[in-house]
Amino acid sequence: MTNQNSDDVSVLDLETGTELRRVPVAGKPAGIVVDGRGGYYTVSPDSKTVRRFDAATDRVLAEITLDGGPMGIALDRTRGHVFVSDWYNARVRVLHGDTLAQIASLQTGSAPAGLAVSPDGRWLACAERDADAVSIFDLEKLTRVHRVPVGSRPFGLAFAPDGRLFVGNVGSDDVSVVDAVAGDVIATVPVGARPYGVAFAAGRAFVSNQYADTVSVLDLATLAPVATIDVGEYPEGIDNTGDATRIVVANWFSNSVSVIDATLLEVIGEIGTGDGPRAFGRFVMGGEGQ
């Protein structure tokens, strides 16, 4: 869990419900992605630094300082590429997964934020907050294939297991569901106030609502609302466990994470973190397969 206010990362044991340790990370870390190999990457917007960590030793394996405004992060494990959105310069940086050396740059619309890689490794999606759009890139060719208008001020987004893209629109309090192949919006679903992130488990989509202090639950087959779950204050980052039985939500103002049973649709635990957990990205180790 990246803790933006306390300049560190909380390492949590979800089985015991405890915080194991905190790892100092300078520069107000926000973005995070785990790599499926026992490591993770963080993005610190204030210092413009991207770091690669070994989770077993907490050692920094590589780091790079970028210009502009690094924000969101995603990983293409098949090709070994790390993607970092540049909030100020309307682009996505493509970095080498091991060394973090820059490989390429992809142009986007204004204020790119959240990034997501599709389960089949075919697409990269980027939410363009100030353009009210999402760009979809071909990961093999590193070229843009679609630019899709969505709701107002999209920020976080994620691909469902079936390949549909779910986009949280913080300005219009809804989720756009996008067909990534066709480049079309196939549905717009109202959720709570200021939807931030999306995760999936048990045939459902879970959307964190910053202003409502809730998680909206949607049926993946019908997109109908299933439940609204109260969590901590100002929920942001959201992810699923590897067995897809639990959803983990970072509560920025409560300095905690809420653990939700994806079948019972109730909070079954809360774990304390550092100050200001954001966890913007994929942060549950073992949950990368979503």
Backbone as numpy.savetxt, mean C-alpha at the origin, in Angstrom:
# Nx Ny Nz CAx CAy CAz Cx Cy Cz
5.98 -2.00 10.26 5.14 -0.81 10.26 6.02 0.43 10.26
5.95 1.26 9.20 6.66 2.53 9.21 5.93 3.50 10.13
6.68 4.06 11.08 6.13 5.05 12.02 6.69 6.42 11.64
5.85 7.24 10.99 6.36 8.47 10.39 6.79 9.49 11.45
6.06 9.58 12.54 6.36 10.61 13.53 7.57 10.28 14.40
7.81 9.00 14.66 8.92 8.62 15.54 10.15 8.15 14.79
10.15 8.27 13.45 11.33 7.94 12.65 11.83 6.52 12.91
10.92 5.55 12.79 11.35 4.18 12.99 10.35 3.21 12.36
10.70 1.94 12.42 9.84 0.86 11.96 9.56 -0.06 13.14
8.29 -0.37 13.39 7.92 -1.35 14.40 7.87 -2.73 13.76
8.52 -3.69 14.38 8.45 -5.08 13.96 7.51 -5.80 14.92
6.38 -6.31 14.39 5.33 -6.89 15.22 5.24 -8.39 14.98
4.93 -9.13 16.04 4.60 -10.55 15.93 3.09 -10.67 16.00
2.47 -11.00 14.87 1.01 -11.05 14.82 0.45 -12.25 15.56
1.25 -13.30 15.75 0.76 -14.47 16.47 0.65 -14.20 17.96
1.62 -13.51 18.51 1.59 -13.22 19.95 0.97 -11.86 20.25
0.78 -11.04 19.22 0.19 -9.73 19.43 1.12 -8.77 20.16
2.42 -8.85 19.86 3.39 -8.02 20.56 4.29 -7.28 19.57
4.80 -6.14 20.03 5.84 -5.43 19.29 7.18 -5.99 19.72
7.95 -6.50 18.77 9.23 -7.13 19.09 10.34 -6.11 19.27
10.38 -5.10 18.40 11.45 -4.11 18.46 11.11 -2.95 17.52
11.90 -1.89 17.65 11.80 -0.75 16.74 13.16 -0.49 16.10
13.11 -0.26 14.82 14.32 -0.05 14.03 14.38 1.42 13.63
15.42 2.17 14.02 15.51 3.58 13.62 15.58 3.72 12.10
14.74 4.61 11.56 14.73 4.91 10.12 14.53 6.42 9.99
15.56 7.13 9.63 15.48 8.59 9.59 14.65 9.06 8.40
14.13 10.29 8.53 13.48 10.95 7.41 11.98 10.76 7.31
11.33 10.40 8.41 9.86 10.25 8.45 9.36 9.17 7.49
9.69 7.91 7.75 9.32 6.83 6.82 7.81 6.66 6.71
7.35 6.40 5.49 5.91 6.20 5.24 5.69 4.97 4.36
6.24 4.98 3.15 6.06 3.85 2.25 6.85 2.64 2.68
6.28 1.45 2.41 6.97 0.21 2.78 6.48 -0.91 1.87
7.39 -1.84 1.55 7.00 -3.06 0.85 7.93 -4.19 1.30
7.36 -5.35 1.62 8.16 -6.52 1.96 8.51 -7.26 0.68
9.63 -8.02 0.73 10.14 -8.58 -0.52 9.93 -10.08 -0.68
9.34 -10.76 0.31 9.12 -12.19 0.20 10.37 -13.01 0.43
11.49 -12.36 0.76 12.75 -13.06 1.00 13.33 -12.72 2.37
12.47 -12.24 3.27 12.96 -11.87 4.59 13.52 -10.48 4.66
13.10 -9.62 3.76 13.56 -8.25 3.78 12.44 -7.29 3.47
12.74 -5.99 3.51 11.73 -4.98 3.20 12.42 -3.69 2.77
11.64 -2.84 2.12 12.09 -1.54 1.65 11.25 -0.45 2.31
11.85 0.69 2.60 11.11 1.83 3.15 11.39 3.07 2.31
10.42 4.00 2.35 10.57 5.31 1.71 10.40 6.38 2.78
11.41 7.24 2.92 11.36 8.35 3.87 11.23 9.66 3.09
10.02 10.22 3.00 9.81 11.42 2.17 10.63 12.63 2.61
10.82 12.82 3.92 11.52 14.03 4.36 12.99 14.04 3.96
13.63 12.87 4.02 15.04 12.80 3.63 15.21 12.30 2.20
14.09 11.99 1.54 14.08 11.52 0.14 14.92 10.24 -0.02
14.86 9.38 0.98 15.72 8.20 1.00 14.91 6.92 0.91
15.35 6.02 0.03 14.80 4.67 -0.07 15.85 3.71 0.50
15.42 2.82 1.38 16.34 1.87 2.00 15.84 0.44 1.84
16.79 -0.47 1.72 16.51 -1.90 1.70 17.07 -2.51 2.98
16.22 -3.25 3.72 16.60 -3.82 5.01 16.58 -5.34 4.97
17.46 -5.95 5.75 17.36 -7.36 6.10 16.56 -7.43 7.40
15.39 -8.07 7.36 14.52 -8.08 8.54 15.09 -8.89 9.68
15.94 -9.87 9.41 16.49 -10.71 10.48 17.51 -9.96 11.31
18.28 -9.08 10.68 19.35 -8.38 11.38 19.08 -6.88 11.55
18.04 -6.38 10.88 17.73 -4.95 10.86 18.83 -4.13 10.20
19.65 -4.77 9.41 20.76 -4.09 8.74 20.29 -3.47 7.44
20.80 -2.28 7.14 20.53 -1.63 5.86 21.45 -2.25 4.81
20.84 -2.86 3.78 21.61 -3.52 2.73 21.93 -2.59 1.57
21.08 -1.60 1.36 21.31 -0.62 0.29 20.45 0.59 0.57
20.87 1.73 0.07 20.02 2.93 0.18 20.39 3.90 -0.92
19.43 4.74 -1.25 19.64 5.77 -2.27 18.83 7.00 -1.88
19.40 8.17 -2.11 18.71 9.43 -1.90 18.30 9.97 -3.26
17.00 10.27 -3.39 16.44 10.72 -4.67 16.05 12.19 -4.58
16.00 12.85 -5.70 15.43 14.19 -5.70 13.91 14.07 -5.83
13.22 15.19 -5.82 11.77 15.16 -5.95 11.08 14.79 -4.65
9.99 14.03 -4.77 9.19 13.70 -3.60 8.82 12.23 -3.55
9.77 11.34 -3.18 9.45 9.92 -3.12 8.32 9.65 -2.13
7.37 8.78 -2.54 6.17 8.57 -1.73 5.82 7.09 -1.64
5.14 6.56 -2.65 4.71 5.17 -2.64 5.79 4.23 -3.15
5.62 2.93 -2.86 6.61 1.95 -3.27 5.93 0.62 -3.57
6.45 -0.08 -4.55 5.97 -1.42 -4.89 7.13 -2.21 -5.46
6.97 -3.53 -5.51 8.06 -4.42 -5.91 7.58 -5.42 -6.95
8.34 -5.54 -8.03 8.15 -6.58 -9.03 9.19 -7.66 -8.73
8.78 -8.69 -8.00 9.73 -9.72 -7.60 10.20 -10.56 -8.77
9.39 -10.69 -9.80 9.77 -11.49 -10.96 10.98 -10.90 -11.66
11.01 -9.60 -11.84 12.08 -8.94 -12.58 13.08 -8.22 -11.68
12.81 -8.21 -10.38 13.73 -7.58 -9.46 13.76 -6.08 -9.54
12.59 -5.47 -9.80 12.50 -4.02 -9.89 11.71 -3.46 -8.70
12.17 -2.33 -8.19 11.44 -1.57 -7.16 10.94 -0.29 -7.81
9.69 0.05 -7.53 9.08 1.26 -8.10 8.79 2.25 -6.98
9.15 3.50 -7.18 8.93 4.56 -6.19 8.28 5.74 -6.89
7.10 6.15 -6.42 6.43 7.30 -7.02 7.07 8.60 -6.56
7.13 9.56 -7.46 7.72 10.87 -7.20 6.60 11.91 -7.22
6.14 12.28 -6.05 4.99 13.16 -5.84 5.13 14.49 -6.57
6.33 15.05 -6.57 6.53 16.40 -7.10 6.84 16.45 -8.59
7.32 15.36 -9.17 7.79 15.40 -10.55 7.02 14.50 -11.50
5.83 14.02 -11.06 4.93 13.26 -11.94 5.65 12.12 -12.66
6.26 11.25 -11.87 6.96 10.12 -12.45 7.07 8.99 -11.43
7.40 7.82 -11.92 7.72 6.67 -11.09 9.16 6.26 -11.39
9.98 6.20 -10.35 11.35 5.73 -10.52 11.36 4.20 -10.54
12.16 3.63 -11.43 12.38 2.18 -11.47 13.80 1.94 -10.97
13.91 1.17 -9.86 15.19 0.93 -9.21 15.55 -0.55 -9.24
16.83 -0.85 -9.20 17.29 -2.23 -9.10 16.98 -2.77 -7.71
16.39 -3.95 -7.63 15.92 -4.46 -6.35 17.00 -4.71 -5.33
18.22 -5.02 -5.78 19.31 -5.29 -4.83 20.09 -4.04 -4.49
20.51 -3.29 -5.50 21.40 -2.15 -5.28 20.67 -0.82 -5.12
19.41 -0.76 -5.57 18.59 0.46 -5.62 19.11 1.48 -6.63
20.01 1.07 -7.52 20.42 1.96 -8.61 19.24 2.21 -9.53
19.14 3.45 -10.06 18.02 3.77 -10.94 18.21 3.14 -12.30
17.11 2.52 -12.80 17.11 1.86 -14.10 16.36 2.68 -15.14
15.21 3.24 -14.74 14.37 3.96 -15.69 13.45 4.90 -14.93
12.71 5.71 -15.68 11.73 6.63 -15.12 10.48 6.59 -15.98
9.31 6.48 -15.35 8.04 6.39 -16.06 7.23 7.64 -15.77
6.76 8.31 -16.80 5.97 9.54 -16.62 4.54 9.21 -16.20
4.00 10.02 -15.29 2.64 9.85 -14.79 1.91 11.19 -14.81
0.67 11.18 -14.32 -0.05 12.41 -14.08 0.40 13.06 -12.78
-0.25 14.13 -12.40 0.16 14.95 -11.27 -0.02 14.24 -9.93
0.98 14.36 -9.07 0.97 13.84 -7.69 0.75 12.33 -7.62
1.65 11.53 -8.20 1.53 10.08 -8.08 1.76 9.65 -6.64
0.93 8.73 -6.17 0.99 8.30 -4.77 1.14 6.79 -4.68
0.01 6.07 -4.51 0.07 4.63 -4.32 0.48 3.88 -5.57
1.19 2.77 -5.37 1.62 1.88 -6.44 1.22 0.45 -6.11
0.93 -0.34 -7.13 0.59 -1.74 -6.91 0.99 -2.56 -8.12
1.50 -3.77 -7.86 1.84 -4.73 -8.90 0.78 -5.82 -8.92
0.32 -6.21 -10.12 -0.74 -7.20 -10.23 -0.24 -8.59 -9.83
-1.14 -9.47 -9.36 -0.73 -10.79 -8.90 -0.02 -11.62 -9.97
-0.36 -11.41 -11.24 0.28 -12.17 -12.31 1.57 -11.54 -12.80
1.99 -10.42 -12.17 3.23 -9.77 -12.56 3.19 -9.07 -13.89
1.99 -8.79 -14.38 1.87 -8.17 -15.71 1.80 -6.65 -15.65
1.17 -6.10 -14.61 0.87 -4.68 -14.59 1.44 -3.99 -13.35
1.77 -2.72 -13.52 2.01 -1.78 -12.43 0.95 -0.71 -12.51
0.28 -0.42 -11.40 -0.72 0.65 -11.37 -0.23 1.77 -10.45
-0.51 3.00 -10.87 -0.11 4.18 -10.10 -1.30 5.12 -9.95
-1.64 5.47 -8.71 -2.71 6.42 -8.44 -2.16 7.84 -8.57
-2.81 8.65 -9.41 -2.39 10.02 -9.65 -3.38 10.96 -8.96
-3.03 11.37 -7.74 -4.02 12.03 -6.89 -4.58 13.31 -7.50
-3.72 14.18 -7.97 -4.20 15.48 -8.46 -4.69 15.44 -9.91
-4.55 14.28 -10.57 -5.05 14.12 -11.93 -6.36 13.33 -11.96
-6.81 12.81 -10.80 -8.03 11.99 -10.73 -7.97 10.84 -11.73
-6.83 10.17 -11.76 -6.63 9.12 -12.75 -5.69 8.06 -12.20
-5.65 6.94 -12.90 -4.71 5.86 -12.61 -3.99 5.51 -13.90
-2.67 5.41 -13.84 -1.89 4.91 -14.97 -1.57 3.44 -14.76
-1.66 2.66 -15.85 -1.34 1.24 -15.81 -0.20 1.00 -16.80
0.88 0.39 -16.30 2.08 0.15 -17.08 2.29 -1.34 -17.32
2.80 -1.68 -18.48 3.23 -3.03 -18.81 4.59 -3.26 -18.14
4.67 -4.24 -17.23 5.90 -4.44 -16.47 7.03 -5.01 -17.31
6.71 -5.75 -18.34 7.75 -6.32 -19.19 8.41 -5.24 -20.03
7.60 -4.35 -20.58 8.12 -3.32 -21.48 8.39 -1.99 -20.78
7.87 -1.84 -19.55 7.97 -0.58 -18.82 7.41 0.58 -19.63
6.23 0.34 -20.20 5.53 1.37 -20.95 4.10 1.49 -20.44
3.52 2.69 -20.54 2.14 2.88 -20.11 1.19 2.38 -21.20
0.19 1.60 -20.76 -0.79 1.06 -21.71 -2.17 1.68 -21.51
-2.46 2.19 -20.33 -3.76 2.82 -20.08 -3.59 3.99 -19.11
-4.45 4.99 -19.29 -4.63 6.04 -18.29 -6.12 6.14 -18.07
-6.56 5.81 -16.85 -7.98 5.59 -16.57 -8.50 6.68 -15.63
-9.47 7.50 -16.02 -10.10 8.44 -15.09 -10.86 7.67 -14.01
-10.67 8.07 -12.74 -11.35 7.41 -11.63 -12.07 8.47 -10.80
-12.24 8.23 -9.50 -12.90 9.21 -8.66 -11.98 10.37 -8.30
-12.39 11.15 -7.32 -11.65 12.34 -6.93 -10.51 12.00 -5.98
-9.31 12.41 -6.36 -8.11 12.33 -5.54 -7.76 10.89 -5.11
-7.52 10.02 -6.07 -7.12 8.65 -5.73 -5.75 8.64 -5.04
-5.62 7.79 -4.05 -4.36 7.77 -3.29 -3.80 6.35 -3.15
-4.53 5.46 -2.45 -4.08 4.08 -2.31 -4.83 3.17 -3.29
-4.20 2.05 -3.65 -4.83 1.13 -4.58 -4.21 -0.25 -4.42
-4.93 -1.28 -4.89 -4.42 -2.65 -4.80 -5.15 -3.52 -5.81
-4.44 -4.55 -6.28 -5.05 -5.53 -7.17 -5.68 -6.65 -6.35
-6.92 -7.01 -6.70 -7.58 -8.16 -6.09 -6.95 -9.44 -6.63
-7.18 -10.58 -5.98 -6.63 -11.84 -6.47 -7.04 -12.17 -7.91
-8.21 -11.69 -8.35 -8.66 -11.99 -9.72 -8.15 -10.99 -10.75
-7.31 -10.04 -10.32 -6.70 -9.10 -11.26 -7.39 -7.76 -11.39
-8.59 -7.60 -10.83 -9.23 -6.28 -10.85 -8.46 -5.33 -9.93
-8.46 -4.06 -10.31 -7.76 -3.04 -9.54 -8.77 -2.22 -8.74
-8.55 -2.11 -7.43 -9.41 -1.34 -6.54 -8.66 -0.08 -6.12
-9.30 1.08 -6.34 -8.66 2.38 -6.12 -9.46 3.17 -5.08
-8.80 3.58 -4.00 -9.45 4.39 -2.98 -9.39 5.86 -3.35
-10.55 6.49 -3.51 -10.64 7.90 -3.90 -10.96 8.74 -2.67
-9.95 9.41 -2.12 -10.13 10.11 -0.85 -11.04 11.34 -1.00
-11.14 11.88 -2.20 -11.96 13.06 -2.40 -13.43 12.79 -2.63
-13.76 11.61 -3.15 -15.16 11.29 -3.45 -15.73 10.18 -2.58
-14.94 9.71 -1.60 -15.40 8.71 -0.64 -15.96 7.47 -1.32
-15.21 6.99 -2.31 -15.64 5.77 -2.99 -14.43 5.01 -3.51
-14.71 3.83 -4.04 -13.67 2.98 -4.62 -14.01 2.74 -6.08
-13.05 3.00 -6.96 -13.21 2.67 -8.37 -12.65 1.26 -8.60
-13.42 0.43 -9.28 -12.97 -0.92 -9.62 -12.64 -0.91 -11.12
-11.39 -1.24 -11.44 -10.87 -1.07 -12.79 -10.50 -2.42 -13.40
-10.89 -2.61 -14.66 -10.42 -3.73 -15.46 -9.08 -3.31 -16.04
-7.97 -3.89 -15.53 -6.64 -3.46 -15.94 -6.34 -3.80 -17.39
-6.92 -4.87 -17.89 -6.66 -5.29 -19.27 -7.32 -4.32 -20.25
-8.59 -4.02 -20.00 -9.33 -3.13 -20.90 -9.07 -1.65 -20.62
-8.65 -1.35 -19.39 -8.44 0.05 -19.03 -9.73 0.80 -18.78
-10.72 0.11 -18.23 -12.04 0.70 -17.99 -12.42 0.60 -16.52
-13.18 1.60 -16.03 -13.82 1.50 -14.72 -15.08 0.66 -14.88
-15.17 -0.42 -14.13 -16.33 -1.31 -14.25 -17.33 -1.11 -13.13
-16.93 -0.39 -12.07 -17.86 -0.09 -10.98 -17.28 1.01 -10.11
-18.17 1.76 -9.46 -17.79 2.74 -8.45 -18.62 2.46 -7.21
-17.96 2.21 -6.09 -18.64 1.72 -4.89 -18.43 2.71 -3.74
-19.51 3.25 -3.16 -19.36 4.14 -2.00 -18.80 3.39 -0.79
-17.93 4.06 -0.04 -17.40 3.50 1.20 -17.43 4.58 2.27
-16.56 4.51 3.28 -16.55 5.51 4.33 -15.79 6.77 3.94
-15.67 7.68 4.90 -15.05 8.96 4.64 -13.54 8.83 4.49
-13.05 9.31 3.38 -11.62 9.38 3.05 -10.98 7.98 2.99
-11.38 7.18 2.02 -10.78 5.86 1.88 -9.31 5.95 1.47
-8.50 5.16 2.12 -7.04 5.29 1.97 -6.40 4.08 1.30
-6.63 2.89 1.85 -5.98 1.69 1.33 -6.97 0.55 1.18
-6.57 -0.49 0.42 -7.43 -1.63 0.15 -6.63 -2.91 0.31
-7.24 -3.93 0.91 -6.64 -5.26 1.02 -7.74 -6.30 0.82
-7.35 -7.56 0.66 -8.31 -8.60 0.29 -8.10 -9.86 1.13
-9.21 -10.50 1.51 -9.16 -11.77 2.23 -10.57 -12.36 2.26
-10.65 -13.68 2.26 -11.92 -14.40 2.42 -12.99 -13.96 1.42
-12.59 -13.68 0.19 -13.54 -13.27 -0.83 -14.11 -11.88 -0.63
-13.37 -11.03 0.07 -13.86 -9.68 0.38 -12.76 -8.65 0.19
-13.18 -7.42 -0.06 -12.28 -6.28 -0.09 -12.47 -5.48 1.19
-11.36 -5.03 1.78 -11.37 -4.27 3.02 -10.74 -2.91 2.74
-11.47 -1.84 3.05 -11.03 -0.47 2.71 -10.91 0.34 3.99
-9.72 0.89 4.25 -9.53 1.73 5.44 -10.04 3.13 5.16
-10.85 3.66 6.09 -11.47 4.98 5.96 -10.88 5.92 7.00
-10.00 6.83 6.58 -9.28 7.69 7.51 -10.21 8.48 8.43
-11.15 9.23 7.85 -11.96 10.14 8.64 -13.05 9.44 9.44
-13.41 8.23 9.05 -14.50 7.52 9.74 -14.01 6.59 10.84
-12.70 6.36 10.91 -12.13 5.40 11.87 -12.75 4.02 11.69
-12.92 3.63 10.43 -13.57 2.35 10.14 -12.87 1.66 8.98
-13.26 0.39 8.78 -12.92 -0.37 7.58 -14.22 -0.81 6.94
-14.40 -0.46 5.66 -15.56 -0.92 4.89 -15.23 -2.28 4.28
-16.21 -3.19 4.32 -16.02 -4.53 3.77 -16.98 -4.71 2.59
-16.42 -5.13 1.44 -17.22 -5.34 0.23 -17.10 -6.80 -0.20
-18.18 -7.35 -0.71 -18.16 -8.68 -1.28 -17.47 -8.61 -2.65
-16.44 -9.42 -2.85 -15.70 -9.34 -4.11 -16.52 -9.78 -5.31
-17.44 -10.70 -5.12 -18.22 -11.20 -6.25 -19.26 -10.19 -6.71
-19.94 -9.55 -5.75 -21.05 -8.66 -6.09 -20.73 -7.18 -5.90
-19.66 -6.88 -5.15 -19.27 -5.52 -4.76 -20.27 -4.89 -3.80
-21.17 -5.68 -3.26 -22.14 -5.18 -2.28 -21.47 -4.98 -0.93
-21.92 -3.96 -0.15 -21.37 -3.78 1.19 -21.74 -4.95 2.10
-20.78 -5.40 2.88 -20.99 -6.53 3.78 -21.03 -6.07 5.24
-20.11 -5.17 5.60 -20.02 -4.73 7.00 -19.18 -3.46 7.06
-19.28 -2.78 8.19 -18.39 -1.67 8.54 -17.81 -1.97 9.91
-16.49 -1.99 10.02 -15.81 -2.40 11.24 -15.11 -1.20 11.86
-15.39 -0.94 13.14 -14.70 0.12 13.87 -13.29 -0.32 14.20
-12.31 0.57 13.91 -10.92 0.28 14.24 -10.37 1.46 15.04
-9.05 1.67 15.01 -8.46 2.79 15.73 -8.67 4.10 15.00
-8.00 5.14 15.51 -8.19 6.48 14.97 -7.31 6.72 13.75
-7.93 7.15 12.66 -7.27 7.51 11.41 -6.54 6.32 10.80
-7.29 5.29 10.42 -6.65 4.11 9.81 -6.12 4.42 8.42
-4.94 3.89 8.14 -4.30 4.15 6.85 -3.87 2.84 6.19
-2.60 2.45 6.35 -2.11 1.24 5.70 -2.91 0.01 6.09
-3.14 -0.88 5.11 -3.94 -2.08 5.34 -3.37 -3.21 4.50
-3.32 -4.42 5.07 -2.74 -5.56 4.37 -3.37 -6.84 4.91
-3.15 -7.95 4.20 -3.66 -9.24 4.64 -2.52 -10.15 5.07
-2.82 -11.12 5.94 -1.83 -12.13 6.31 -1.72 -13.16 5.19
-0.65 -13.95 5.22 -0.39 -14.89 4.15 -1.45 -15.94 3.97
-2.13 -16.32 5.06 -3.20 -17.32 4.94 -4.54 -16.67 4.61
-4.55 -15.36 4.44 -5.76 -14.61 4.06 -6.89 -14.80 5.05
-6.55 -14.98 6.33 -7.58 -15.09 7.35 -7.72 -13.82 8.17
-6.72 -12.96 8.11 -6.74 -11.75 8.91 -6.35 -10.53 8.07
-6.88 -9.40 8.48 -6.53 -8.11 7.90 -5.88 -7.28 9.00
-4.81 -6.58 8.64 -4.06 -5.76 9.60 -4.14 -4.31 9.14
-4.52 -3.42 10.06 -4.76 -2.01 9.73 -3.91 -1.12 10.64
-3.17 -0.19 10.05 -2.37 0.76 10.81 -3.23 1.97 11.18
-3.29 2.28 12.46 -4.08 3.42 12.97 -3.12 4.56 13.32
-3.02 5.54 12.42 -2.00 6.58 12.54 -2.12 7.36 13.86
-3.29 7.80 14.21 -3.43 8.64 15.40 -3.49 7.82 16.70
-3.80 6.53 16.61 -3.88 5.69 17.82 -2.56 5.02 18.15
-1.58 5.12 17.26 -0.29 4.45 17.46 -0.48 2.95 17.72
-1.24 2.33 16.81 -1.54 0.91 16.97 -1.91 0.30 15.64
-1.99 -1.03 15.62 -2.61 -1.73 14.51 -3.80 -2.52 15.05
-4.85 -2.58 14.25 -6.01 -3.43 14.55 -5.90 -4.68 13.69
-6.14 -5.84 14.31 -6.13 -7.12 13.60 -7.57 -7.59 13.48
-8.03 -7.81 12.24 -9.42 -8.17 11.96 -9.50 -9.62 11.49
-10.43 -10.38 12.05 -10.74 -11.71 11.54 -11.56 -11.53 10.26
-11.02 -12.00 9.13 -11.65 -11.73 7.83 -12.93 -12.50 7.63
-13.17 -13.54 8.41 -14.41 -14.31 8.31 -15.46 -13.80 9.28
-15.06 -13.59 10.53 -16.00 -13.12 11.55 -16.29 -11.62 11.40
-15.39 -10.91 10.73 -15.53 -9.47 10.52 -15.59 -8.71 11.84
-14.63 -9.01 12.69 -14.51 -8.30 13.96 -13.04 -8.16 14.33
-12.75 -7.12 15.10 -11.38 -6.89 15.56 -11.07 -7.91 16.65
-9.98 -8.65 16.46 -9.60 -9.68 17.43 -8.33 -9.32 18.19
-7.74 -8.18 17.89 -6.55 -7.76 18.62 -6.10 -6.37 18.23
-5.35 -5.75 19.12 -4.75 -4.45 18.85 -3.34 -4.47 19.41
-2.37 -3.99 18.62 -0.97 -4.03 18.99 -0.40 -2.62 18.92
0.30 -2.20 19.96 0.92 -0.88 19.98 2.11 -0.80 19.05
2.35 0.41 18.52 3.46 0.65 17.59 4.20 1.90 18.03
5.08 2.39 17.17 5.68 3.69 17.37 4.68 4.79 17.08
5.18 6.02 16.99 4.31 7.18 16.83 4.02 7.42 15.35
2.74 7.35 15.00 2.31 7.67 13.64 2.53 6.56 12.64
1.99 5.34 12.88 2.16 4.28 11.90 1.40 4.57 10.61
2.13 4.55 9.49 1.51 4.79 8.19 1.38 3.49 7.41
2.50 2.77 7.27 2.52 1.47 6.58 1.84 1.56 5.21
2.29 2.53 4.41 1.71 2.77 3.09 2.33 1.80 2.09
1.65 0.67 1.86 2.15 -0.34 0.94 1.83 -1.74 1.44
2.68 -2.70 1.09 2.52 -4.09 1.52 3.49 -4.34 2.67
3.00 -4.60 3.87 3.87 -4.62 5.04 3.82 -5.91 5.85
2.92 -6.85 5.53 2.83 -8.10 6.27 3.71 -9.14 5.60
4.73 -9.60 6.30 5.58 -10.65 5.75 4.81 -11.96 5.69
4.87 -12.61 4.54 4.05 -13.80 4.34 2.72 -13.49 3.72
2.37 -12.20 3.57 1.10 -11.82 2.97 1.23 -11.34 1.54
2.42 -11.51 0.94 2.69 -10.92 -0.36 1.85 -11.53 -1.47
1.36 -12.77 -1.27 0.64 -13.42 -2.36 -0.76 -12.92 -2.58
-1.36 -12.28 -1.61 -2.69 -11.66 -1.66 -3.49 -12.15 -2.85
